[in-house]
Amino acid sequence: MKTKIKFLLLISFTVLISCGTDEIKHLTPPETGTYKVAILYPNGANKTFDMDYYEKKHMPMMAGLLGDNLKFYEIDKGIAGRTDGDKVSFVTMGYFYINNVDEYNKVIARNIDTIRNDIPKYTNIQPIIQINEIKQWKSNHIK
């Protein structure tokens, strides 16, 4: 009986471990001096956004274009405003964490038609783009 329980626990553990995604997750915090490209999609009347396409097609396409310059990317979905009655300011926000801004700009310039032609496939929102330098990153878990 003990052997059977151990075997079931081992299988359960193996299944849980194998249920992870294929996507690369950043395990370490962004470093000071890393750059973060923020792509903001403002909310508003008659705005549409296909999150499934954005997650599965657009952002992976962009990651492929950015290549080794990309450390990782994030996608945030707006779910609430500051208070219960407030609408979200941004439907979605995407972030690229990159090493080199000049290289990023070159890749975007080389692929601008591909990028612009893909945007209408998931949204009718004109994104706002801002490039930031990460100056500090702290966690409550770091002592």
RONUTOR-670042 format. One record per atom (N, C-alpha, C): residue number from 1; residue in three letters; atom name; x, y, z. Coordinates in steps of 0.001 Angstrom, whole numbers, padded with zeros to 6 digits. Layout:
// residues N
+-----+------+------+---------+---------+---------+
! pos ! code ! site !    east !   north !      up !
+-----+------+------+---------+---------+---------+
! NUM !  ALA !   CA !       X !       Y !       Z !
...
+-----+------+------+---------+---------+---------+
This chain:
// residues 143
+-----+------+------+---------+---------+---------+
! pos ! code ! site !    east !   north !      up !
+-----+------+------+---------+---------+---------+
!   1 !  MET !    N !  000824 ! -001190 !  000000 !
!   1 !  MET !   CA !  000000 !  000000 !  000000 !
!   1 !  MET !    C !  000871 !  001259 !  000000 !
!   2 !  LYS !    N !  001947 !  001256 !  000841 !
!   2 !  LYS !   CA !  002837 !  002406 !  000906 !
!   2 !  LYS !    C !  003512 !  002636 ! -000446 !
!   3 !  THR !    N !  003888 !  001561 ! -001116 !
!   3 !  THR !   CA !  004512 !  001670 ! -002427 !
!   3 !  THR !    C !  003555 !  002291 ! -003430 !
!   4 !  LYS !    N !  002289 !  001897 ! -003371 !
!   4 !  LYS !   CA !  001273 !  002429 ! -004276 !
!   4 !  LYS !    C !  001081 !  003932 ! -004042 !
!   5 !  ILE !    N !  001050 !  004362 ! -002792 !
!   5 !  ILE !   CA !  000896 !  005784 ! -002456 !
!   5 !  ILE !    C !  002104 !  006573 ! -002939 !
!   6 !  LYS !    N !  003303 !  006043 ! -002702 !
!   6 !  LYS !   CA !  004506 !  006719 ! -003173 !
!   6 !  LYS !    C !  004488 !  006855 ! -004694 !
!   7 !  PHE !    N !  004063 !  005802 ! -005375 !
!   7 !  PHE !   CA !  003988 !  005832 ! -006828 !
!   7 !  PHE !    C !  002994 !  006897 ! -007307 !
!   8 !  LEU !    N !  001826 !  006966 ! -006672 !
!   8 !  LEU !   CA !  000816 !  007968 ! -007036 !
!   8 !  LEU !    C !  001310 !  009387 ! -006766 !
!   9 !  LEU !    N !  002004 !  009581 ! -005655 !
!   9 !  LEU !   CA !  002572 !  010894 ! -005361 !
!   9 !  LEU !    C !  003618 !  011286 ! -006401 !
!  10 !  LEU !    N !  004447 !  010344 ! -006793 !
!  10 !  LEU !   CA !  005468 !  010595 ! -007807 !
!  10 !  LEU !    C !  004833 !  010984 ! -009136 !
!  11 !  ILE !    N !  003796 !  010256 ! -009541 !
!  11 !  ILE !   CA !  003102 !  010572 ! -010798 !
!  11 !  ILE !    C !  002447 !  011938 ! -010700 !
!  12 !  SER !    N !  001791 !  012225 ! -009584 !
!  12 !  SER !   CA !  001130 !  013524 ! -009400 !
!  12 !  SER !    C !  002144 !  014650 ! -009491 !
!  13 !  PHE !    N !  003287 !  014479 ! -008844 !
!  13 !  PHE !   CA !  004334 !  015492 ! -008869 !
!  13 !  PHE !    C !  004860 !  015693 ! -010287 !
!  14 !  THR !    N !  005077 !  014602 ! -011005 !
!  14 !  THR !   CA !  005567 !  014671 ! -012384 !
!  14 !  THR !    C !  004570 !  015396 ! -013286 !
!  15 !  VAL !    N !  003292 !  015115 ! -013116 !
!  15 !  VAL !   CA !  002270 !  015778 ! -013924 !
!  15 !  VAL !    C !  002248 !  017269 ! -013626 !
!  16 !  LEU !    N !  002329 !  017646 ! -012355 !
!  16 !  LEU !   CA !  002326 !  019062 ! -011995 !
!  16 !  LEU !    C !  003527 !  019784 ! -012584 !
!  17 !  ILE !    N !  004679 !  019169 ! -012518 !
!  17 !  ILE !   CA !  005885 !  019776 ! -013071 !
!  17 !  ILE !    C !  005759 !  019950 ! -014577 !
!  18 !  SER !    N !  005209 !  018981 ! -015274 !
!  18 !  SER !   CA !  005141 !  019020 ! -016734 !
!  18 !  SER !    C !  004032 !  019919 ! -017253 !
!  19 !  CYS !    N !  003184 !  020444 ! -016374 !
!  19 !  CYS !   CA !  002087 !  021303 ! -016815 !
!  19 !  CYS !    C !  002526 !  022737 ! -017068 !
!  20 !  GLY !    N !  003806 !  023052 ! -016903 !
!  20 !  GLY !   CA !  004289 !  024402 ! -017167 !
!  20 !  GLY !    C !  004173 !  024736 ! -018640 !
!  21 !  THR !    N !  004301 !  026027 ! -018966 !
!  21 !  THR !   CA !  004194 !  026447 ! -020357 !
!  21 !  THR !    C !  005557 !  026394 ! -021033 !
!  22 !  ASP !    N !  005546 !  026515 ! -022348 !
!  22 !  ASP !   CA !  006783 !  026564 ! -023111 !
!  22 !  ASP !    C !  007392 !  027961 ! -023085 !
!  23 !  GLU !    N !  006626 !  028938 ! -022644 !
!  23 !  GLU !   CA !  007070 !  030315 ! -022697 !
!  23 !  GLU !    C !  008198 !  030555 ! -021701 !
!  24 !  ILE !    N !  009104 !  031439 ! -022081 !
!  24 !  ILE !   CA !  010204 !  031809 ! -021216 !
!  24 !  ILE !    C !  009672 !  032820 ! -020205 !
!  25 !  LYS !    N !  009947 !  032571 ! -018960 !
!  25 !  LYS !   CA !  009541 !  033498 ! -017918 !
!  25 !  LYS !    C !  010811 !  034093 ! -017319 !
!  26 !  HIS !    N !  010746 !  035385 ! -017010 !
!  26 !  HIS !   CA !  011931 !  035974 ! -016402 !
!  26 !  HIS !    C !  011979 !  035563 ! -014943 !
!  27 !  LEU !    N !  013075 !  034958 ! -014554 !
!  27 !  LEU !   CA !  013233 !  034460 ! -013208 !
!  27 !  LEU !    C !  013997 !  035438 ! -012340 !
!  28 !  THR !    N !  014682 !  036358 ! -012965 !
!  28 !  THR !   CA !  015413 !  037373 ! -012225 !
!  28 !  THR !    C !  014824 !  038728 ! -012557 !
!  29 !  PRO !    N !  014934 !  039675 ! -011645 !
!  29 !  PRO !   CA !  014372 !  040992 ! -011904 !
!  29 !  PRO !    C !  015131 !  041709 ! -013009 !
!  30 !  PRO !    N !  014470 !  042685 ! -013663 !
!  30 !  PRO !   CA !  015198 !  043465 ! -014661 !
!  30 !  PRO !    C !  016343 !  044226 ! -013989 !
!  31 !  GLU !    N !  017429 !  044362 ! -014698 !
!  31 !  GLU !   CA !  018603 !  045021 ! -014144 !
!  31 !  GLU !    C !  018530 !  046518 ! -014378 !
!  32 !  THR !    N !  019131 !  047287 ! -013470 !
!  32 !  THR !   CA !  019268 !  048721 ! -013683 !
!  32 !  THR !    C !  020027 !  048928 ! -014983 !
!  33 !  GLY !    N !  019555 !  049837 ! -015803 !
!  33 !  GLY !   CA !  020180 !  050073 ! -017096 !
!  33 !  GLY !    C !  019511 !  049325 ! -018225 !
!  34 !  THR !    N !  018645 !  048376 ! -017896 !
!  34 !  THR !   CA !  017820 !  047717 ! -018901 !
!  34 !  THR !    C !  016762 !  048723 ! -019326 !
!  35 !  TYR !    N !  016278 !  048586 ! -020537 !
!  35 !  TYR !   CA !  015255 !  049490 ! -021040 !
!  35 !  TYR !    C !  013928 !  048748 ! -021148 !
!  36 !  LYS !    N !  012855 !  049478 ! -020897 !
!  36 !  LYS !   CA !  011517 !  048906 ! -020978 !
!  36 !  LYS !    C !  010720 !  049727 ! -021978 !
!  37 !  VAL !    N !  010289 !  049061 ! -023032 !
!  37 !  VAL !   CA !  009431 !  049696 ! -024026 !
!  37 !  VAL !    C !  007994 !  049405 ! -023615 !
!  38 !  ALA !    N !  007230 !  050452 ! -023334 !
!  38 !  ALA !   CA !  005832 !  050306 ! -022923 !
!  38 !  ALA !    C !  004940 !  050623 ! -024119 !
!  39 !  ILE !    N !  004033 !  049704 ! -024438 !
!  39 !  ILE !   CA !  003064 !  049893 ! -025512 !
!  39 !  ILE !    C !  001698 !  049899 ! -024847 !
!  40 !  LEU !    N !  001065 !  051060 ! -024812 !
!  40 !  LEU !   CA ! -000173 !  051268 ! -024069 !
!  40 !  LEU !    C ! -001339 !  051414 ! -025036 !
!  41 !  TYR !    N ! -002410 !  050695 ! -024766 !
!  41 !  TYR !   CA ! -003606 !  050734 ! -025601 !
!  41 !  TYR !    C ! -004732 !  051388 ! -024806 !
!  42 !  PRO !    N ! -004961 !  052724 ! -025021 !
!  42 !  PRO !   CA ! -005966 !  053445 ! -024234 !
!  42 !  PRO !    C ! -007380 !  052924 ! -024465 !
!  43 !  ASN !    N ! -008166 !  052928 ! -023396 !
!  43 !  ASN !   CA ! -009563 !  052538 ! -023457 !
!  43 !  ASN !    C ! -010381 !  053694 ! -024030 !
!  44 !  GLY !    N ! -011527 !  053401 ! -024559 !
!  44 !  GLY !   CA ! -012414 !  054437 ! -025071 !
!  44 !  GLY !    C ! -013600 !  053841 ! -025793 !
!  45 !  ALA !    N ! -014509 !  054720 ! -026163 !
!  45 !  ALA !   CA ! -015711 !  054283 ! -026869 !
!  45 !  ALA !    C ! -015351 !  053604 ! -028180 !
!  46 !  ASN !    N ! -016010 !  052512 ! -028469 !
!  46 !  ASN !   CA ! -015857 !  051754 ! -029715 !
!  46 !  ASN !    C ! -014460 !  051185 ! -029937 !
!  47 !  LYS !    N ! -013683 !  051046 ! -028864 !
!  47 !  LYS !   CA ! -012350 !  050454 ! -028979 !
!  47 !  LYS !    C ! -012489 !  048934 ! -028902 !
!  48 !  THR !    N ! -011758 !  048233 ! -029758 !
!  48 !  THR !   CA ! -011783 !  046771 ! -029758 !
!  48 !  THR !    C ! -010358 !  046250 ! -029564 !
!  49 !  PHE !    N ! -010264 !  045067 ! -028944 !
!  49 !  PHE !   CA ! -008958 !  044463 ! -028717 !
!  49 !  PHE !    C ! -009127 !  042958 ! -028615 !
!  50 !  ASP !    N ! -008396 !  042220 ! -029451 !
!  50 !  ASP !   CA ! -008432 !  040754 ! -029455 !
!  50 !  ASP !    C ! -007209 !  040249 ! -028673 !
!  51 !  MET !    N ! -007413 !  039998 ! -027389 !
!  51 !  MET !   CA ! -006313 !  039588 ! -026516 !
!  51 !  MET !    C ! -005698 !  038267 ! -026969 !
!  52 !  ASP !    N ! -006520 !  037340 ! -027431 !
!  52 !  ASP !   CA ! -006022 !  036044 ! -027873 !
!  52 !  ASP !    C ! -005006 !  036213 ! -029009 !
!  53 !  TYR !    N ! -005346 !  037031 ! -030002 !
!  53 !  TYR !   CA ! -004425 !  037269 ! -031119 !
!  53 !  TYR !    C ! -003155 !  037958 ! -030622 !
!  54 !  TYR !    N ! -003320 !  038945 ! -029761 !
!  54 !  TYR !   CA ! -002182 !  039705 ! -029235 !
!  54 !  TYR !    C ! -001209 !  038783 ! -028499 !
!  55 !  GLU !    N ! -001765 !  037904 ! -027656 !
!  55 !  GLU !   CA ! -000934 !  036985 ! -026873 !
!  55 !  GLU !    C ! -000272 !  035905 ! -027720 !
!  56 !  LYS !    N ! -001032 !  035352 ! -028657 !
!  56 !  LYS !   CA ! -000550 !  034174 ! -029386 !
!  56 !  LYS !    C !  000139 !  034486 ! -030705 !
!  57 !  LYS !    N ! -000128 !  035653 ! -031274 !
!  57 !  LYS !   CA !  000437 !  035967 ! -032595 !
!  57 !  LYS !    C !  001335 !  037205 ! -032569 !
!  58 !  HIS !    N !  000752 !  038347 ! -032164 !
!  58 !  HIS !   CA !  001486 !  039608 ! -032308 !
!  58 !  HIS !    C !  002735 !  039669 ! -031430 !
!  59 !  MET !    N !  002574 !  039441 ! -030140 !
!  59 !  MET !   CA !  003738 !  039568 ! -029254 !
!  59 !  MET !    C !  004816 !  038521 ! -029547 !
!  60 !  PRO !    N !  004463 !  037270 ! -029817 !
!  60 !  PRO !   CA !  005523 !  036332 ! -030223 !
!  60 !  PRO !    C !  006213 !  036751 ! -031528 !
!  61 !  MET !    N !  005454 !  037315 ! -032482 !
!  61 !  MET !   CA !  006059 !  037822 ! -033716 !
!  61 !  MET !    C !  007070 !  038917 ! -033382 !
!  62 !  MET !    N !  006663 !  039846 ! -032505 !
!  62 !  MET !   CA !  007552 !  040939 ! -032119 !
!  62 !  MET !    C !  008797 !  040402 ! -031403 !
!  63 !  ALA !    N !  008597 !  039432 ! -030543 !
!  63 !  ALA !   CA !  009732 !  038836 ! -029832 !
!  63 !  ALA !    C !  010725 !  038226 ! -030825 !
!  64 !  GLY !    N !  010203 !  037582 ! -031848 !
!  64 !  GLY !   CA !  011070 !  037013 ! -032876 !
!  64 !  GLY !    C !  011848 !  038081 ! -033625 !
!  65 !  LEU !    N !  011202 !  039196 ! -033915 !
!  65 !  LEU !   CA !  011875 !  040297 ! -034608 !
!  65 !  LEU !    C !  012971 !  040915 ! -033740 !
!  66 !  LEU !    N !  012703 !  041036 ! -032456 !
!  66 !  LEU !   CA !  013653 !  041695 ! -031553 !
!  66 !  LEU !    C !  014852 !  040804 ! -031223 !
!  67 !  GLY !    N !  014684 !  039509 ! -031347 !
!  67 !  GLY !   CA !  015806 !  038577 ! -031190 !
!  67 !  GLY !    C !  016501 !  038664 ! -029844 !
!  68 !  ASP !    N !  017825 !  038590 ! -029888 !
!  68 !  ASP !   CA !  018634 !  038542 ! -028662 !
!  68 !  ASP !    C !  018613 !  039841 ! -027864 !
!  69 !  ASN !    N !  018180 !  040934 ! -028483 !
!  69 !  ASN !   CA !  018085 !  042200 ! -027761 !
!  69 !  ASN !    C !  016970 !  042150 ! -026710 !
!  70 !  LEU !    N !  016007 !  041268 ! -026909 !
!  70 !  LEU !   CA !  014879 !  041147 ! -025989 !
!  70 !  LEU !    C !  015232 !  040233 ! -024826 !
!  71 !  LYS !    N !  015113 !  040762 ! -023613 !
!  71 !  LYS !   CA !  015331 !  039939 ! -022421 !
!  71 !  LYS !    C !  014074 !  039124 ! -022127 !
!  72 !  PHE !    N !  012905 !  039783 ! -022115 !
!  72 !  PHE !   CA !  011611 !  039142 ! -021933 !
!  72 !  PHE !    C !  010531 !  040170 ! -022232 !
!  73 !  TYR !    N !  009299 !  039705 ! -022319 !
!  73 !  TYR !   CA !  008192 !  040637 ! -022473 !
!  73 !  TYR !    C !  007070 !  040279 ! -021540 !
!  74 !  GLU !    N !  006194 !  041263 ! -021317 !
!  74 !  GLU !   CA !  005034 !  041083 ! -020451 !
!  74 !  GLU !    C !  003799 !  041630 ! -021150 !
!  75 !  ILE !    N !  002664 !  041083 ! -020793 !
!  75 !  ILE !   CA !  001380 !  041590 ! -021274 !
!  75 !  ILE !    C !  000491 !  041779 ! -020052 !
!  76 !  ASP !    N ! -000052 !  042981 ! -019902 !
!  76 !  ASP !   CA ! -000996 !  043272 ! -018825 !
!  76 !  ASP !    C ! -002354 !  043556 ! -019430 !
!  77 !  LYS !    N ! -003392 !  042972 ! -018854 !
!  77 !  LYS !   CA ! -004766 !  043231 ! -019276 !
!  77 !  LYS !    C ! -005423 !  044091 ! -018211 !
!  78 !  GLY !    N ! -005960 !  045257 ! -018621 !
!  78 !  GLY !   CA ! -006658 !  046126 ! -017677 !
!  78 !  GLY !    C ! -007932 !  045453 ! -017186 !
!  79 !  ILE !    N ! -008119 !  045434 ! -015863 !
!  79 !  ILE !   CA ! -009314 !  044788 ! -015312 !
!  79 !  ILE !    C ! -010160 !  045727 ! -014460 !
!  80 !  ALA !    N ! -009581 !  046829 ! -013984 !
!  80 !  ALA !   CA ! -010356 !  047757 ! -013156 !
!  80 !  ALA !    C ! -009645 !  049100 ! -013091 !
!  81 !  GLY !    N ! -010446 !  050132 ! -012850 !
!  81 !  GLY !   CA ! -009891 !  051450 ! -012592 !
!  81 !  GLY !    C ! -009523 !  051564 ! -011123 !
!  82 !  ARG !    N ! -009189 !  052780 ! -010715 !
!  82 !  ARG !   CA ! -008772 !  053008 ! -009330 !
!  82 !  ARG !    C ! -009867 !  052664 ! -008336 !
!  83 !  THR !    N ! -011109 !  052996 ! -008692 !
!  83 !  THR !   CA ! -012242 !  052671 ! -007820 !
!  83 !  THR !    C ! -013222 !  051802 ! -008594 !
!  84 !  ASP !    N ! -014198 !  051252 ! -007880 !
!  84 !  ASP !   CA ! -015156 !  050334 ! -008506 !
!  84 !  ASP !    C ! -015849 !  050928 ! -009729 !
!  85 !  GLY !    N ! -016192 !  052193 ! -009700 !
!  85 !  GLY !   CA ! -016929 !  052799 ! -010805 !
!  85 !  GLY !    C ! -016070 !  053261 ! -011967 !
!  86 !  ASP !    N ! -014754 !  053273 ! -011794 !
!  86 !  ASP !   CA ! -013851 !  053756 ! -012841 !
!  86 !  ASP !    C ! -013602 !  052684 ! -013895 !
!  87 !  LYS !    N ! -013643 !  053091 ! -015147 !
!  87 !  LYS !   CA ! -013246 !  052181 ! -016221 !
!  87 !  LYS !    C ! -011720 !  052138 ! -016280 !
!  88 !  VAL !    N ! -011211 !  051085 ! -016890 !
!  88 !  VAL !   CA ! -009756 !  050996 ! -017045 !
!  88 !  VAL !    C ! -009278 !  052102 ! -017971 !
!  89 !  SER !    N ! -008130 !  052660 ! -017668 !
!  89 !  SER !   CA ! -007543 !  053689 ! -018534 !
!  89 !  SER !    C ! -006944 !  053073 ! -019792 !
!  90 !  PHE !    N ! -006394 !  051866 ! -019623 !
!  90 !  PHE !   CA ! -005762 !  051166 ! -020735 !
!  90 !  PHE !    C ! -006334 !  049754 ! -020803 !
!  91 !  VAL !    N ! -006748 !  049356 ! -022006 !
!  91 !  VAL !   CA ! -007279 !  048009 ! -022222 !
!  91 !  VAL !    C ! -006177 !  046985 ! -021985 !
!  92 !  THR !    N ! -005029 !  047268 ! -022539 !
!  92 !  THR !   CA ! -003880 !  046369 ! -022466 !
!  92 !  THR !    C ! -002606 !  047197 ! -022459 !
!  93 !  MET !    N ! -001585 !  046641 ! -021835 !
!  93 !  MET !   CA ! -000257 !  047236 ! -021873 !
!  93 !  MET !    C !  000739 !  046117 ! -022148 !
!  94 !  GLY !    N !  001581 !  046321 ! -023132 !
!  94 !  GLY !   CA !  002635 !  045361 ! -023434 !
!  94 !  GLY !    C !  003979 !  045987 ! -023113 !
!  95 !  TYR !    N !  004911 !  045158 ! -022696 !
!  95 !  TYR !   CA !  006237 !  045656 ! -022332 !
!  95 !  TYR !    C !  007309 !  044768 ! -022934 !
!  96 !  PHE !    N !  008310 !  045391 ! -023539 !
!  96 !  PHE !   CA !  009500 !  044685 ! -023993 !
!  96 !  PHE !    C !  010658 !  045161 ! -023127 !
!  97 !  TYR !    N !  011368 !  044240 ! -022514 !
!  97 !  TYR !   CA !  012566 !  044566 ! -021755 !
!  97 !  TYR !    C !  013750 !  044279 ! -022663 !
!  98 !  ILE !    N !  014476 !  045333 ! -022996 !
!  98 !  ILE !   CA !  015551 !  045227 ! -023988 !
!  98 !  ILE !    C !  016873 !  045719 ! -023415 !
!  99 !  ASN !    N !  017950 !  045344 ! -024101 !
!  99 !  ASN !   CA !  019292 !  045765 ! -023698 !
!  99 !  ASN !    C !  019733 !  047043 ! -024383 !
! 100 !  ASN !    N !  019303 !  047242 ! -025636 !
! 100 !  ASN !   CA !  019861 !  048309 ! -026455 !
! 100 !  ASN !    C !  018750 !  049033 ! -027215 !
! 101 !  VAL !    N !  018574 !  050308 ! -026958 !
! 101 !  VAL !   CA !  017520 !  051105 ! -027596 !
! 101 !  VAL !    C !  017811 !  051320 ! -029078 !
! 102 !  ASP !    N !  019068 !  051577 ! -029425 !
! 102 !  ASP !   CA !  019412 !  051793 ! -030842 !
! 102 !  ASP !    C !  019083 !  050557 ! -031675 !
! 103 !  GLU !    N !  019427 !  049377 ! -031151 !
! 103 !  GLU !   CA !  019131 !  048133 ! -031866 !
! 103 !  GLU !    C !  017620 !  047935 ! -031986 !
! 104 !  TYR !    N !  016894 !  048227 ! -030934 !
! 104 !  TYR !   CA !  015424 !  048146 ! -030963 !
! 104 !  TYR !    C !  014867 !  049038 ! -032077 !
! 105 !  ASN !    N !  015325 !  050284 ! -032122 !
! 105 !  ASN !   CA !  014840 !  051229 ! -033134 !
! 105 !  ASN !    C !  015165 !  050770 ! -034556 !
! 106 !  LYS !    N !  016333 !  050171 ! -034747 !
! 106 !  LYS !   CA !  016703 !  049651 ! -036068 !
! 106 !  LYS !    C !  015765 !  048524 ! -036500 !
! 107 !  VAL !    N !  015477 !  047600 ! -035573 !
! 107 !  VAL !   CA !  014589 !  046476 ! -035878 !
! 107 !  VAL !    C !  013192 !  046977 ! -036215 !
! 108 !  ILE !    N !  012694 !  047923 ! -035438 !
! 108 !  ILE !   CA !  011364 !  048474 ! -035694 !
! 108 !  ILE !    C !  011338 !  049157 ! -037060 !
! 109 !  ALA !    N !  012349 !  049959 ! -037368 !
! 109 !  ALA !   CA !  012406 !  050655 ! -038662 !
! 109 !  ALA !    C !  012435 !  049663 ! -039826 !
! 110 !  ARG !    N !  013227 !  048587 ! -039702 !
! 110 !  ARG !   CA !  013325 !  047581 ! -040766 !
! 110 !  ARG !    C !  012017 !  046831 ! -040979 !
! 111 !  ASN !    N !  011211 !  046712 ! -039927 !
! 111 !  ASN !   CA !  010002 !  045887 ! -039974 !
! 111 !  ASN !    C !  008710 !  046677 ! -039788 !
! 112 !  ILE !    N !  008763 !  047983 ! -039973 !
! 112 !  ILE !   CA !  007614 !  048832 ! -039657 !
! 112 !  ILE !    C !  006361 !  048441 ! -040446 !
! 113 !  ASP !    N !  006494 !  048082 ! -041704 !
! 113 !  ASP !   CA !  005314 !  047700 ! -042488 !
! 113 !  ASP !    C !  004682 !  046424 ! -041944 !
! 114 !  THR !    N !  005490 !  045437 ! -041607 !
! 114 !  THR !   CA !  004973 !  044186 ! -041028 !
! 114 !  THR !    C !  004238 !  044471 ! -039727 !
! 115 !  ILE !    N !  004832 !  045307 ! -038887 !
! 115 !  ILE !   CA !  004229 !  045634 ! -037591 !
! 115 !  ILE !    C !  002919 !  046392 ! -037787 !
! 116 !  ARG !    N !  002942 !  047429 ! -038599 !
! 116 !  ARG !   CA !  001725 !  048234 ! -038830 !
! 116 !  ARG !    C !  000608 !  047408 ! -039468 !
! 117 !  ASN !    N !  000960 !  046501 ! -040364 !
! 117 !  ASN !   CA ! -000062 !  045669 ! -041010 !
! 117 !  ASN !    C ! -000662 !  044638 ! -040056 !
! 118 !  ASP !    N !  000043 !  044312 ! -038990 !
! 118 !  ASP !   CA ! -000473 !  043328 ! -038038 !
! 118 !  ASP !    C ! -001418 !  043956 ! -037001 !
! 119 !  ILE !    N ! -001228 !  045209 ! -036681 !
! 119 !  ILE !   CA ! -002030 !  045862 ! -035636 !
! 119 !  ILE !    C ! -003531 !  045784 ! -035905 !
! 120 !  PRO !    N ! -004028 !  046051 ! -037119 !
! 120 !  PRO !   CA ! -005488 !  045961 ! -037341 !
! 120 !  PRO !    C ! -006063 !  044551 ! -037162 !
! 121 !  LYS !    N ! -005206 !  043550 ! -037096 !
! 121 !  LYS !   CA ! -005684 !  042182 ! -036890 !
! 121 !  LYS !    C ! -006134 !  041951 ! -035446 !
! 122 !  TYR !    N ! -005734 !  042829 ! -034522 !
! 122 !  TYR !   CA ! -006139 !  042639 ! -033131 !
! 122 !  TYR !    C ! -006748 !  043873 ! -032465 !
! 123 !  THR !    N ! -006617 !  045052 ! -033073 !
! 123 !  THR !   CA ! -007180 !  046235 ! -032420 !
! 123 !  THR !    C ! -007419 !  047378 ! -033400 !
! 124 !  ASN !    N ! -008300 !  048275 ! -032979 !
! 124 !  ASN !   CA ! -008492 !  049526 ! -033711 !
! 124 !  ASN !    C ! -007960 !  050700 ! -032886 !
! 125 !  ILE !    N ! -007187 !  050398 ! -031871 !
! 125 !  ILE !   CA ! -006628 !  051410 ! -030972 !
! 125 !  ILE !    C ! -005240 !  051826 ! -031453 !
! 126 !  GLN !    N ! -004996 !  053126 ! -031485 !
! 126 !  GLN !   CA ! -003667 !  053653 ! -031790 !
! 126 !  GLN !    C ! -002833 !  053561 ! -030506 !
! 127 !  PRO !    N ! -001814 !  052708 ! -030485 !
! 127 !  PRO !   CA ! -001046 !  052552 ! -029250 !
! 127 !  PRO !    C ! -000179 !  053778 ! -028947 !
! 128 !  ILE !    N !  000058 !  053967 ! -027677 !
! 128 !  ILE !   CA !  001006 !  054976 ! -027192 !
! 128 !  ILE !    C !  002260 !  054205 ! -026804 !
! 129 !  ILE !    N !  003405 !  054662 ! -027296 !
! 129 !  ILE !   CA !  004658 !  053943 ! -027033 !
! 129 !  ILE !    C !  005621 !  054870 ! -026306 !
! 130 !  GLN !    N !  006221 !  054337 ! -025258 !
! 130 !  GLN !   CA !  007204 !  055094 ! -024497 !
! 130 !  GLN !    C !  008345 !  054170 ! -024124 !
! 131 !  ILE !    N !  009573 !  054672 ! -024282 !
! 131 !  ILE !   CA !  010759 !  053898 ! -023910 !
! 131 !  ILE !    C !  011295 !  054463 ! -022599 !
! 132 !  ASN !    N !  011515 !  053569 ! -021644 !
! 132 !  ASN !   CA !  011977 !  053956 ! -020310 !
! 132 !  ASN !    C !  013272 !  053243 ! -019966 !
! 133 !  GLU !    N !  014093 !  053893 ! -019159 !
! 133 !  GLU !   CA !  015264 !  053235 ! -018597 !
! 133 !  GLU !    C !  014911 !  052810 ! -017176 !
! 134 !  ILE !    N !  015158 !  051569 ! -016850 !
! 134 !  ILE !   CA !  014883 !  051090 ! -015499 !
! 134 !  ILE !    C !  015983 !  051626 ! -014592 !
! 135 !  LYS !    N !  015582 !  052443 ! -013647 !
! 135 !  LYS !   CA !  016535 !  053064 ! -012729 !
! 135 !  LYS !    C !  016659 !  052281 ! -011431 !
! 136 !  GLN !    N !  015578 !  051621 ! -011039 !
! 136 !  GLN !   CA !  015618 !  050880 ! -009792 !
! 136 !  GLN !    C !  014548 !  049810 ! -009809 !
! 137 !  TRP !    N !  014865 !  048667 ! -009249 !
! 137 !  TRP !   CA !  013890 !  047575 ! -009113 !
! 137 !  TRP !    C !  014116 !  046973 ! -007738 !
! 138 !  LYS !    N !  013064 !  046953 ! -006933 !
! 138 !  LYS !   CA !  013169 !  046412 ! -005587 !
! 138 !  LYS !    C !  012012 !  045479 ! -005331 !
! 139 !  SER !    N !  012207 !  044552 ! -004422 !
! 139 !  SER !   CA !  011174 !  043628 ! -004015 !
! 139 !  SER !    C !  011116 !  043595 ! -002492 !
! 140 !  ASN !    N !  009934 !  043405 ! -001964 !
! 140 !  ASN !   CA !  009782 !  043261 ! -000518 !
! 140 !  ASN !    C !  010436 !  041975 ! -000016 !
! 141 !  HIS !    N !  010730 !  041057 ! -000941 !
! 141 !  HIS !   CA !  011305 !  039771 ! -000555 !
! 141 !  HIS !    C !  012828 !  039784 ! -000526 !
! 142 !  ILE !    N !  013414 !  040871 ! -000983 !
! 142 !  ILE !   CA !  014875 !  040970 ! -000974 !
! 142 !  ILE !    C !  015292 !  041691 !  000313 !
! 143 !  LYS !    N !  016191 !  041102 !  001030 !
! 143 !  LYS !   CA !  016644 !  041718 !  002308 !
! 143 !  LYS !    C !  018077 !  042115 !  002244 !
+-----+------+------+---------+---------+---------+
